[in-house]
Amino acid sequence: MHPHISVWAHKKGYITSTILTNWFEAFGKYTRRQTKNPLIMDNLSTHLSTAVIDTARKNNIELLCLPPH
């Protein structure tokens, strides 16, 4: 596998807060720290954990959550 590719999986196909936090940490390595990096996502409560929000702030990622349907 390519060294810049990371893969996480859940046996039922869910994205858990742990998986999302790991993804954010990997994604943060490739963002520009000088500018805001917008990321559009749903507003599922497990996706907006404290760890995810803290990691986003640390990496200058601006979370833009879609409204519920």
Backbone as JSON, one array per atom type, in Angstrom:
{
  "sequence": "MHPHISVWAHKKGYITSTILTNWFEAFGKYTRRQTKNPLIMDNLSTHLSTAVIDTARKNNIELLCLPPH",
  "N": [[0.84, -1.18, 0.0], [0.42, 2.27, -0.66], [2.45, 4.73, 0.95], [1.12, 7.08, 1.73], [-1.47, 6.48, 2.1], [-4.15, 5.7, 4.18], [-6.13, 3.36, 5.93], [-9.13, 2.59, 7.57], [-11.51, 0.54, 9.13], [-14.79, -0.63, 10.02], [-16.47, -3.45, 11.21], [-19.19, -3.5, 10.62], [-19.47, -1.5, 8.83], [-19.77, 1.07, 9.75], [-18.92, 4.51, 10.53], [-17.13, 5.3, 13.15], [-16.56, 7.43, 16.06], [-13.92, 7.09, 16.82], [-12.69, 6.04, 14.49], [-13.14, 8.22, 12.8], [-11.71, 10.23, 14.13], [-9.09, 9.22, 13.89], [-8.89, 9.38, 11.09], [-9.09, 12.17, 10.78], [-6.72, 13.01, 12.01], [-4.82, 11.93, 10.25], [-5.62, 13.24, 7.88], [-5.15, 15.87, 8.61], [-2.4, 16.13, 8.4], [-1.97, 16.82, 5.8], [-3.06, 19.26, 5.28], [-3.18, 22.82, 4.8], [-1.76, 24.85, 7.12], [-1.8, 27.58, 7.34], [-4.09, 28.66, 6.27], [-7.7, 28.51, 6.44], [-9.21, 25.33, 6.21], [-11.82, 24.15, 4.7], [-14.24, 21.65, 5.47], [-16.83, 19.76, 4.46], [-19.43, 18.11, 6.04], [-21.71, 15.63, 7.44], [-24.01, 16.08, 10.22], [-24.0, 14.14, 12.2], [-24.08, 12.96, 15.49], [-22.01, 11.27, 16.51], [-19.97, 11.85, 14.8], [-19.17, 14.32, 15.51], [-17.52, 14.51, 17.79], [-15.75, 15.51, 20.79], [-13.02, 14.99, 20.48], [-12.74, 14.93, 17.68], [-13.47, 17.57, 17.0], [-11.47, 19.0, 18.42], [-9.17, 18.04, 17.11], [-9.68, 18.99, 14.54], [-9.57, 21.77, 14.97], [-6.89, 22.03, 15.76], [-5.61, 21.48, 13.37], [-6.43, 23.48, 11.71], [-8.84, 23.08, 10.37], [-11.97, 23.79, 9.15], [-15.07, 22.91, 10.17], [-17.92, 22.29, 8.39], [-21.12, 21.73, 8.78], [-23.8, 19.94, 7.39], [-27.32, 20.61, 7.41], [-29.81, 18.62, 9.16], [-31.9, 16.25, 7.42]],
  "CA": [[0.0, 0.0, 0.0], [1.14, 3.53, -0.75], [2.69, 5.27, 2.3], [0.24, 8.2, 2.04], [-2.84, 5.97, 2.17], [-4.52, 5.1, 5.45], [-7.43, 2.7, 5.84], [-9.74, 2.13, 8.8], [-12.8, -0.09, 8.82], [-15.62, -1.19, 11.08], [-17.03, -4.68, 10.62], [-20.55, -3.25, 10.12], [-19.42, -0.42, 7.85], [-20.02, 2.37, 10.38], [-17.8, 5.39, 10.84], [-17.21, 5.62, 14.58], [-15.78, 8.62, 16.41], [-12.5, 6.69, 16.83], [-12.24, 5.98, 13.1], [-13.13, 9.58, 12.26], [-10.59, 10.93, 14.75], [-7.88, 8.73, 13.21], [-8.89, 9.95, 9.74], [-8.79, 13.59, 10.9], [-5.29, 13.16, 12.31], [-4.1, 11.68, 8.99], [-5.98, 14.31, 6.96], [-4.51, 17.09, 9.09], [-1.0, 16.18, 7.96], [-1.91, 17.29, 4.42], [-3.76, 20.53, 5.16], [-2.36, 24.02, 4.96], [-2.01, 25.41, 8.45], [-1.89, 29.04, 7.27], [-5.43, 29.05, 5.84], [-8.77, 27.61, 6.86], [-9.45, 24.22, 5.32], [-13.21, 23.75, 4.93], [-14.59, 20.25, 5.27], [-18.28, 19.61, 4.55], [-19.78, 16.8, 6.58], [-23.03, 15.57, 8.05], [-23.92, 16.49, 11.62], [-24.25, 13.0, 13.07], [-23.44, 13.26, 16.78], [-20.75, 10.54, 16.69], [-18.95, 12.47, 13.95], [-18.8, 15.61, 16.09], [-17.02, 14.3, 19.15], [-14.77, 16.49, 21.26], [-11.72, 14.66, 19.88], [-12.77, 15.35, 16.27], [-13.46, 19.04, 16.98], [-10.13, 19.44, 18.84], [-8.22, 17.73, 16.03], [-9.96, 19.92, 13.44], [-9.02, 23.09, 15.36], [-5.43, 21.93, 15.76], [-5.14, 21.43, 11.99], [-7.04, 24.59, 10.99], [-9.92, 22.56, 9.54], [-13.25, 24.38, 9.51], [-16.13, 21.94, 9.96], [-19.18, 22.85, 7.89], [-22.07, 20.63, 8.9], [-25.06, 20.04, 6.67], [-28.48, 20.47, 8.29], [-30.48, 17.32, 9.04], [-32.96, 16.24, 6.4]],
  "C": [[0.89, 1.25, 0.0], [1.3, 4.14, 0.64], [1.77, 6.43, 2.69], [-1.23, 7.77, 2.11], [-3.05, 5.32, 3.54], [-5.92, 4.52, 5.32], [-7.87, 2.27, 7.23], [-11.09, 1.55, 8.43], [-13.48, -0.58, 10.09], [-16.34, -2.38, 10.47], [-18.45, -4.49, 10.1], [-20.61, -2.08, 9.14], [-19.68, 0.97, 8.42], [-18.75, 3.2, 10.46], [-17.98, 5.8, 12.3], [-16.4, 6.87, 14.87], [-14.29, 8.3, 16.44], [-11.95, 6.65, 15.41], [-12.15, 7.38, 12.52], [-11.99, 10.4, 12.85], [-9.27, 10.51, 14.11], [-7.76, 9.32, 11.82], [-8.52, 11.42, 9.8], [-7.31, 13.83, 11.17], [-4.46, 12.93, 11.05], [-4.36, 12.8, 7.99], [-5.28, 15.61, 7.33], [-3.06, 17.24, 8.66], [-0.86, 16.81, 6.57], [-2.65, 18.61, 4.21], [-2.78, 21.69, 5.32], [-2.72, 24.68, 6.28], [-2.22, 26.91, 8.41], [-3.3, 29.5, 6.92], [-6.45, 28.07, 6.4], [-8.97, 26.54, 5.78], [-10.87, 23.73, 5.55], [-13.43, 22.27, 4.64], [-16.1, 20.13, 5.5], [-18.59, 18.19, 5.01], [-21.19, 16.81, 7.15], [-22.89, 15.95, 9.53], [-24.31, 15.37, 12.57], [-23.44, 13.18, 14.36], [-22.12, 12.51, 16.98], [-19.63, 11.12, 15.84], [-18.46, 13.78, 14.54], [-18.38, 15.46, 17.54], [-16.02, 15.4, 19.51], [-13.4, 16.25, 20.62], [-11.66, 15.12, 18.43], [-12.69, 16.87, 16.19], [-12.09, 19.58, 17.39], [-9.1, 19.2, 17.74], [-8.42, 18.67, 14.85], [-9.37, 21.3, 13.76], [-7.5, 23.1, 15.28], [-4.86, 22.01, 14.35], [-5.77, 22.49, 11.1], [-8.09, 24.12, 9.98], [-11.22, 23.16, 10.04], [-14.36, 23.39, 9.16], [-17.4, 22.67, 9.54], [-20.18, 21.71, 7.84], [-23.36, 20.92, 8.15], [-26.22, 19.92, 7.66], [-29.11, 19.09, 8.13], [-31.58, 17.38, 7.99], [-34.32, 16.07, 7.0]]
}
